[in-house]
Every structure is written in structure tokens, then in C-alpha cells.
Amino acid sequence: MSRSELMSIGSFARRSGITASALRFYADSGLLLPAKVDPISGYRFYSDDQLERAVLLRRLRAIGMPLASAESVLCAEQDEAVRAVEAYVDAVVGEAATARQQAAVIRASLAPQPALLVVTVSGPVLTAAIEQVLTAAAYDRDIAVLNGVRFEVDSGAATLTATDRYRLSTRTLVPAESSAMTWAATVNADDLRSCLPDLRRSPLARIEATEYEIWIRLADRDDHHCRLLTEPFPDYRLMLAALPPITTRVEVPKALLLASLEERSADHISLRVGQAAVAVGGRRGERDHSVRLPARVTGPSMEVWFELTTLYPAVSTAIGADVLLDLRAPDQPATIRSADNGDLTTLAMPTNPQSRETNAEPANTEQTERDE
């Protein structure tokens, strides 16, 4: 390969995203040797064939992988390399979670705050409630509180709520034991997720709170620490109170509705409610026609469109064999809950029909009714 076909270290640095000084270091450590070194000037030259290795090395170092581990990945076959990266990330995440828990213990010992017992609940029940409402939480760089779960406790009830502004899920639990206090706080969703494996296997969980954190005390496992978010949580009760009345109620088998949603290949889903059925449709295609589901319908016919990513989680977390869809209008939030158990309630915001795909299946509520 002639020098004209090679790149200088500066050009290679720009194309690979690695500084020239780092390239010299990687060359000296044997990770990324130059294709050619001028014996007189000592200038280093690189080839196009080395770009892929260089970019991978840069990315491995960007996630903090040590040189020895990075070298193993660079030299491994594809499947082995993927497993090595996943194992490294799992280890880092585990170490970070452990460090956070230990830091909380250290902070508590340095600046002790009295922890108040807020509530005692069933571990498996609390786990299910957290998993159900977490489907409505979201990571938003600008609105950190959306990646949180609102805990509200008063005498005889504990309510968990999450929202991403397009969905809102709320679940009410009956505590095994509660104090006489009224307490509310927003708990970091990532911290709650890390608690779930242990919480799921614990008969009871005691939640104790300080000003900045909660502790989930488990009798037979390690305690878990969860940070509190200080930003104000959206006033969802005010939003619920302002909702217009329900006009159409649909009771449909949950399994059939989920199956019909899973068969859709469109990003947007239409629900066309007739007299005794609901037609689930998406964009027109050879295998993507509407599916009619038997339903108990009260109220006038209606067509409502949802994004699949909004509707599916709301239906999948509903409790029981049948799900209730309380519809207000095509542009108003729909309430989704179990027909047998109202402890879990989800609100899902419809989408504007004009924003769906241009090849979306046209509405035909009258046809749905004629098919009854």
C-alpha cells in the first residue's frame, strides 16, 4: 500500500473521532498499530481498513471499558464480543447500584435524619403496582419528575401514580399497616425498578421516609434506598376533575383486544365502536385489515385513534379478564381499567387522526354497525 493511499495521523484522528495523542497511546499499547511508520521521520500512517476497529475502540473506551477488556473485545468473534460488552455493562450497572446504596448508608450515618414509618404493604402486591404504573413513566431530560412515581398515603389507602403526559396510570392499594400520618412524595423510577427482584419475594415491605429519600425495609433481604424527586408532580387530580363526562363505554375481552393490537403493523391504531362490537384497525395492507371484537357497548358509536405505544401498555397492565374503555370524545383522554377491579386506572391520550399514515384504513362506523 503506497503512502498516497494512507492517512496521516491527523486525518485518521478526525475520521475516527480519536485524538492524535490517544492514537499514539493505543499504538504504544498495541491496541491500534499504524499501518505504516516512516523510518526516517517517525510519522504514523493509517488505512481505511483500520477505521472500524478504531471507532469500536473509541466507543468501548467511552463506556469506561479498561484497555485489557477492550483488547479482548477487539480480538473476539462477533457473538463473543457482544456477550463481553453486555457482561461489562451489567457489572457496571450492578456496581453503580451497590455504590448508591452504600452511599445512602454513609450519608445517613454522617447526617442522621429520623425515618418515619409511612406504610407497610405486601411485597408482591407493591411490586405489581409499581410495574403497572411504571408503564406511564418516561425519561425526559427537561422534566425529570416524569421519571418518577408519586406515592400518596393516608389512612387506609396507598396510591401510586405515574404519567408521561400522554398516559396516566394510578393504582390504589390497601396497606397491611399504616401510620396515622398523611404523606406524599415522588420516588425515582429507576431506583424503584432496582428494588423489584427483592421486593417481589418479600411477604411484607415497610416504607420509611426522610426528607430526601425512602427506605424499603424487607425482613429477609437487604433494605433498598430510593431517592425522592424534588420537582412538583403534575396536578393530575385537577386534570381528572376537569375531564368531560364519559359518552361511550366499551367492555371487551382483554386477551382478544391485546391479540388484535399485536397483529397490527401500524404505529397508529383505530378503535371503531359500534352497537355490540369494536373494530380494531391500522393502516391498510394485505394482512392489516380491521378485526371485529365482540363487546358490550353503552352509548353512541365513536371512532378514536391511538398511538400503539400509548394504547398497548395501558391495556396490557389492566387487571382481570375484561377491560373497560371509557370514551369521552376522539380528542379527549380515554379511561382504561379492569371491568372487575378498579384499583388500577389508566388514562390514554388519543392521537389526531390527521397525523396517522396517509394509507391508514378509512373510518366506517356505519359499516361496523351494519355488520352486527
N, C-alpha and C positions, 0 to 999 in steps of 0.2 A: 504494500500500500504506500503510495507516494505521499510526500508531505502535503501536497495540494489537496489531497483527499481527507486530510486530518484537520482537526480543530485545535486552535490554541487553547490553553487552559482558561483564558478569559472567555472565549466563545463558548466553550463547554460549560463553564460556570453559569453563564446566562441561560443556556438552553436547559440545563439540568436543575437549576434553582439551588445549586450548592456553591458556596463561596470558594474562591480560589484557595484560600488558606485551608478550608476544610478538605478540598480535593488533595492538597499536598499531604495533609494528615492521613487521609484514607489511603493514599498511595504508600506512605511510610509504614502504615499498619498492615498493608497487604490486602485491604478490602477492595480497593479500586485502583489497580495499577494503570498507568498511562499506556496507550497503545505504542507509543514511541517516545524516547527521550533523546534529545540531541546530545551526542557525546561531547561536543565542544562547549556549547552554551548552557547545557543542562535544561533547556526549555522542554516542557512536557506537552505532548500532543495526544488527543483523544479521538476516537472514531464514533460514527453514528451508532454502531452496534453496541456501544457501551452506555448509551443514554438510558435504556430501560433499566439496567442494573443500577445506574446512578440515581434515577428517580425513585426506585424502590428503596434504595438505601436511605435517601433523604426522608422518605415517609416513615420508614422504620425508626429512624432517629427522632422524628418529630413526635412519635408517641412514647419517646423515652426509652426505647429498647437499647440495652447495653451492646457494646461492639461485638462481644462474643456471640450473643444471641442473634444479632443481626447477621453475622457471618454465616451462622448455621442456616438461617432462612434463605440467604442468597445462594447457598450451595445445595439446598434441598430440592427435591422434586415438588411439583405444584401442590399436590394434596398434603404432603408433609409440611410444606411451608405454611399453608393455610392453617393447619392444626397448631403449628408452633405459634403463629400470631394470635390465634384465639386463646391458647393456653396462657400466653403472656398477658393479654388484656384481662382475662379472668383473674389472674393473680394480682394485677394492679388494682382492679376494682375491689377485690377482697381485702387487700392491704389498706386501701383508702377507707373502706367501711370500718375496718378494725381500728384504724387510726382515729377516725371520727368518734367512735365510741369511747376509746381511751382518752381522747382529748376532753370529752364531756365529763368523764370521771375526774380528770385532773382539774378541770375548771371548777367543778362542784366542790372539790377539796380545797381549792385556793380561795374561792369566794362562795362559801356555802349559802344557799338560799333554802328556806323551808319549802318542801314539796307538799302540796295539798292533794289528798286523795279526791279525785274527781268522780270516778265511776269504776265499777267492777263489772265486766261483761264476759260472756262466753267467748273463748278464744276462736273456735271455728266460726261462730256467728259473726264476730267482729271482722274476721278475715274475709268472709263472703261479702259483708257490707262494704269493706274497703275496696275489694276487687270490683264490685258492681259500680260504685260511684267513680272510681278512677278512670273509667272509660270516658268520662266527660271532662277530665283534667287535661291540660295541654301545657307544653313548654312554650313560653312566649318571652323572648328576650326583653321586651319592653314592659310586659305586665307579669311580673314574677308570681303574683298571687294566684294566677290561673293554674300554676303547677302546685296547687295545694288543695287540701280537703278541710272544709270547715266543720269543726266539731262543736256541737251545741248541746249542753247538758242542763236539764232542770229536773225537778222531782218526777221520777217515774219514766223518763224518756231520754234517749241519747240520739241525736240526729246528725248524720254525716251528709255533706253536700259538696259537690264539685261542679264547675262549669267552665266551658271554653268559649262562651258567648254564643255558640251555635247549638249546644246541648246543655242541659242542666239535669243532673241526677241527684236525688236525695233519698236517703234510707233512714228510717226510724227504728231504733232497737229498744227493747225492754231490758234495762240493766239487771244484772244479778244482785247488785248492791250499788247504791249511790248515796252521796252525801246530800245534805240539805242545801248545799250551795248551788247557785246558778253560774255556769261557766261557759265561755265560748272562746275559741281560738282557731287559727288556720294553721294546719300542720303540713310540713313539707312532704310532697307526694313521693319523692324519691326515697326519703327516709322511711316512709310507711311501707313502700314496696320491699325494702330490705328486711323488714320485720316479719313479713308474711310466712316464710317457711317455718319459723319457730312458733309464731302465733297460731298457726293452723293446728299445731299439735299440742296446744296447751288448753286444758279444760277451762281455766279462768285467766283473765288478764286484768291487772289493776293499773289504771291510768292515773298517774300523779303528775301534777303540773307545777312549774315555776313560771317566772315572768317571761323567760325566753325559750322554754323547751318543755317537752313532756317526757316522762319515762313510762314505758310499758313494762310493768313488772310481771314476770312469769315465774310460777312456783318451781317448775322443774327445768328451767332453761335460763340462759343469760338474759338479763334485762336489756331492753333496747331504748336508745335515745333518739328522739325526733325533734328537729328544730321547728320553731314557730316562725311564721312569716308575719312581718310587721305591717305590710301594706293592707289597707282596708279591703275586705272581701266584698264583692258586688252585692248590693242590696237586693237579693233575689226575692225576698218576701214582698217587697214593694212591687217588683215586676210581676210576681204571681197574682197579687191583688189587683193589678191593672189589666189582667187578661180579659178579653171579651168572653161572653158565655159560650159554652160548647153548643154546637149546632148539630153535629153528626157523631154518633158513637158506633164504633165497629168492634165486634168481638170475633176474633179469628183464631184458629189453632196456631199456636206458636211454631210448632215444628213445620207445618206447611208454609207459613209465611217465611221462615228462615230459609227453607229449601228453595223457595221461589226467588228470594233475594240472591242466594248463592249461584243460581243459574244465570243471573243477569250479567252481561258483559259490559254494560254501560256504566258511566260514572254517575248518572242521574237516573232515579227510579220514579215512576209514576204509580200512584195508588188511585184507581178509579173506582169509586164506591157506588154500587147500585143498590137495588132493593134487598137482595139477600146474598150478595157476593161482593168481593173486592177483586179487581183485576190488577195484577202487578205487571208492569211493563217497563221497557227501557228503550234503547234505540233500535230501530228496525234492522233486522238481519235474518239470515236464513234460519237461525236457531234462537232467535231472541224475540219471539212474539209474546204477547201478554199471556199470563197464566191466571185463570179464574180460580179463586178460592172461596169455598162456602163460608158465609159469615152471617152473624146476627147484626143487623143494621137498624139503628134508630135515627131518624132524621132524614133530611134531603140528600140527594146524590151530590157527590163532590169529587173533584179531581185535585190531587195535591202532589207536588213533585218534591223529592228529597235528594240530597247527595247520598250515595250509597254509604260513604264513610260516616255519615251522620245517623242514618236510619238503622243500619245493621247492628252497631253496638247497642243501641237503645233497645232493640227487640231481643237481642241475644241474652242480655242480662236480666230480662223480665223473669219474675218468679212464677212458676206454675205452667200448666198445660195450655192455657188460653191467654191471649194478650188483648188488652183493651186499647183502642186508638180513639182518643177523644179529639175530634177535629173542630176547629173554630172557623177557619177560612183558609184559602190557598196561600195566604201571605201571613198567617198567624201561627205561633208555636202550637204544635200538636203534643198532647199529653199521652205518654205510653206507659202502661202499667199492667200488672197482672190482673186477670179477671177475678182471682180468688184472694189475692193478698195485696193490699195497697201500701205496704211498708216501703216498697221501692217504687219511686215515681221518676220518670224521665221526661223532660221536655225537649223536643227536637224542632229546630227551626227549618221550615220548608225553604226551597230554593225558588228563585224566579224562573218560571217556565221559559222565558225568553233566553235564559243563559244556558239551556240544555243544548245538546248537539243538534246541528241542523237536520240530521237524519233521524231525529227522535220520532218515536211512534206517535202519531197524532191522537189527540184525545177523542173519545167517542163514548161518552157516558150513556147516551141513549141506546147504543148498541149493547152495552153491558146490561142495561135493564131489559132489553128485548130478549136477551139470552136466558133470563131467569126461567 
